[in-house]
Amino acid sequence: AAAAAAVSVAVETAETARAAEERAASAERVADEAVLTARQAATLASNEAEEAAAALASARRAAGDGVRCVMEAQEALSLRVELLSSKVDSLAGMPRQAGPGPGDN
């Protein structure tokens, strides 16, 4: 009877061990899938960060181009104003006087 009980306990222990191994294998598969998903998410995040950096660099270049454009337009307008002032002075018969120097206002 004791031997039968020992065999029964051994069988239950073996079944419990087998079930534990199956759960461990299942947990390992889930962990592997989680690692794969995390790697894919990291790759996507990295790609999006690179795209955002490229977009930022492009925006900075565009802003720089815009500033240069405004400065060139301002210079052209300033030259145009000087030319028009000179023409007005010429039509009025007055000699052209130099405009205010730096700091004169």
FENNOR-V241700 format. One record per backbone hydrogen bond with DSSP energy under -0.5 kcal/mol. CO is the residue of the C=O (numbers start at 1). NH is the residue of the N-H. If there is no record, write none. Layout:
# FENNOR-V241700
co->{CO CO}
nh->{NH NH}
This chain:
# FENNOR-V241700
co->{1 2 3 4 5 6 7 8 9 10 11 12 13 14 15 16 17 18 19 20 21 22 23 24 25 26 27 28 29 30 31 32 33 34 35 36 37 38 39 40 41 42 43 44 45 46 47 48 49 50 51 52 53 54 55 56 57 58 59 60 61 62 63 64 65 66 67 68 69 70 71 72 73 74 75 76 77 78 79 80 81 82 83 84 85 86 87 88 89 89 90 101 103}
nh->{5 6 7 8 9 10 11 12 13 14 15 16 17 18 19 20 21 22 23 24 25 26 27 28 29 30 31 32 33 34 35 36 37 38 39 40 41 42 43 44 45 46 47 48 49 50 51 52 53 54 55 56 57 58 59 60 61 62 63 64 65 66 67 68 69 70 71 72 73 74 75 76 77 78 79 80 81 82 83 84 85 86 87 88 89 90 91 92 93 94 93 104 105}
